[in-house]
Structure formats: C-alpha cells, structure tokens
C-alpha cells in the first residue's frame, strides 16, 4: 500500500523517506550518502555513538543493516494519513 497525500509537499517527503528506507534495508546502505547532509549528526539507539558527518552516519546505518535482521512489513495503518 502506498499512501497518498493531497498535499504535494507531503507526498514528496513521504516518497523521499521511502526511498531512504529502501536504500538501507533492501539496497546498498552506502547510497545513503545521497540523502544525508554532509554535516549531519546522529546518535542512534543501537550503539549510542555520536556520529558526525555523512560518512560516519552512513557507516553507522551500514553496520546496523549488516548486524540486524531487517523485516519488511507494510506501513502502519496511520501511515499516509492526510490529516495535518
């Protein structure tokens, strides 16, 4: 099921989030460099490390993707809700 938003900006955001998720769960996590800002900072629950910059963040997501069993399920029922 692909949610549809009446607002084009919301639809574009949803499509981008889906592409990012597909990259690291189904594809090559190193392609996240195309989505992550060069000065991005992330602290993830998996390792609690402060990752600074796109390269460190991509490494973190790649490591997680290799270590975890990733299940691909349908979006939750509220995903794609057009309510604001």
LINPE-V674372 format. One record per residue. N is the residue number from 1. PHI is phi in whole degrees, -180 to 180 (999 if undefined). BURIAL is b if it has 9 or more other C-alpha atoms within 8 Angstrom, else e. D_FIRST is the distance of its C-alpha to the first C-alpha in Angstrom with 2 decimals. Layout:
BEGIN
((N/PHI/BURIAL/D_FIRST) (N/PHI/BURIAL/D_FIRST))
END
This chain:
BEGIN
((1/999/e/0.00) (2/-108/e/3.78) (3/-64/e/6.31) (4/-122/e/9.39) (5/-112/b/12.85) (6/-71/e/15.98) (7/-87/e/17.99) (8/-60/e/18.04) (9/-66/e/19.23) (10/-63/b/16.41) (11/-64/b/13.92) (12/-66/e/16.18) (13/-63/e/16.44) (14/-60/b/12.74) (15/-62/e/12.69) (16/-66/e/15.90) (17/-62/e/14.88) (18/-61/e/11.98) (19/-61/e/14.70) (20/-61/b/17.21) (21/-62/b/15.33) (22/-65/b/14.70) (23/-58/b/18.39) (24/-90/b/19.82) (25/-98/b/17.64) (26/-122/e/17.28) (27/-117/e/19.91) (28/-110/e/23.26) (29/-56/b/23.61) (30/-65/b/26.65) (31/-72/b/24.48) (32/-61/b/23.69) (33/-58/b/27.06) (34/-77/e/25.35) (35/-117/e/23.49) (36/-84/b/26.05) (37/-69/e/28.99) (38/-61/e/32.33) (39/-106/e/33.68) (40/-61/b/30.71) (41/-128/b/31.69) (42/-141/e/29.62) (43/-123/b/30.68) (44/-103/e/28.23) (45/-70/e/28.41) (46/-69/e/28.62) (47/-131/e/32.03) (48/61/e/33.18) (49/-88/e/34.59) (50/-84/e/34.78) (51/-106/b/33.33) (52/-117/b/34.66) (53/93/b/33.51) (54/-59/b/30.65) (55/-62/b/32.36) (56/-67/b/32.79) (57/-67/b/29.25) (58/-61/b/27.88) (59/-61/b/30.32) (60/-64/b/29.09) (61/-66/b/25.39) (62/-64/b/26.53) (63/-62/e/28.74) (64/-62/b/26.11) (65/-62/b/23.69) (66/-75/e/26.66) (67/-87/e/27.78) (68/-99/e/24.62) (69/-92/e/22.49) (70/-98/e/18.98) (71/-96/e/16.25) (72/-105/e/12.74) (73/-116/e/10.52) (74/-70/e/7.12) (75/-62/e/7.53) (76/-62/e/10.00) (77/-56/e/9.81) (78/-82/e/11.69) (79/-62/e/9.68) (80/88/b/9.44) (81/-60/e/12.24) (82/-91/e/14.52) (83/-73/e/17.56) (84/-88/e/20.08))
END
